[in-house]
Amino acid sequence: EKGGWSSFMAKEITENPDAVANTVRGRVVDGLVNVPELSELGDDVLRGINRIILIACGTASYAGMVGSYAIEAWARIPVEVQLSHEFRYRDPVITPETLVVSISQSGETMDTLMAVKFAREAGARTLSICNTQGSTIPRESDAVVYTHAGPEVAVASTKAFVAQITALYLVGLHLGRVRSTLADAELRRLARELQELPAKVTEVLKTGPAVAQLAKWMSDSQAVLFLGRNVGYPIALEGALKLKELAYIHAEGFAAGELKHGPIALIDHGQPVFVVVPSPRGSALIHSKVVSNIQEIRARGARVIVIAELGDASVLPYADEVITIPLADPMFEPILAVIPLQIFAMELADAKGLDVDQPRNLAKSVTVE
Ligand code: M6R
């Protein structure tokens, strides 16, 4: 039940810290990530994998994109993300050394289910990341890593998304350990940081009132753009999707590096643009490139709202609004940066008097192809 909340979505956003904590719980043993469900596939099999394809739809595919950066960096396996309905019909190259990982909150998304069956028949190993115990997709997969976000009722996915990303981090760190691609100290540091994330998510939730105010001011916007780079890119896509589905506003997410290849033509006076700024502690070069992007769009009149880590003063001269997130390993930033965007979309929809739990034309799980 909704309890005292105005909507299921409002309640579920506040449950983000638990979604991360409960997904990690029991999967860090003696300081190292150990996901027993993955061991079921066999350590030899995990060591032999030479390609990972993440398949999903919508928000789950953006979780997959975040996961692709992490798994590739930590486990040194080529990882790609494909939309389930594209994967299924493109005649993909699959071998027994291919691991196809499906990501689905409901476990019933027909496009993803068909893609999993197809992958299995083509000889791939299949792993499901799923939030719903006993649903169809896990039953059709060789192994399942459940996310423990708890039931998600609002059509727009929030806590299940952060739980999916969390599960993908766990997969990446488990593989990094089994395949010895990460040093022991690094495995331990990342596991520790993962356990510290829920408290940081709780911290970000405190931006709620300021973000709600911003959403009120922006409720007559015709279009909103989102920019991100590296692991911030999928977050830009997710911020845009949330706004489309909840507030019925045209919204688009771009990789910041693409700006000069076309989208910058959209920038006009007053155009709101959210920018997810990568941590300067990750790559100083990437950080400086995104700061340059901010200067470029500001010079063309954009209204810039940045999401940046605490203490990043470099963005202040060019930002109209700054939303700060706590420091974390740069790979973990998506989980923090997405929270204000979830709140923004919900509050803007609310300011427009729309039903945030049940947007028009959408169903919680899409059980037709
Ligand atoms: O249940 P699933 O995770 O398989 O659902 C996938 C998408 O349909 C879902 O994430 C959709 O994009 C959400 N409405 C986004 O908020």
Boltz pocket constraint, residues with backbone or C-beta under 6 A from the ligand:
constraints:
  - pocket:
      binder: B
      contacts: [[A, 57], [A, 58], [A, 59], [A, 60], [A, 103], [A, 104], [A, 105], [A, 106], [A, 107], [A, 108], [A, 109], [A, 112], [A, 155], [A, 156], [A, 157], [A, 158], [A, 245], [A, 363], [A, 364], [A, 365], [A, 366]]
      max_distance: 6.0
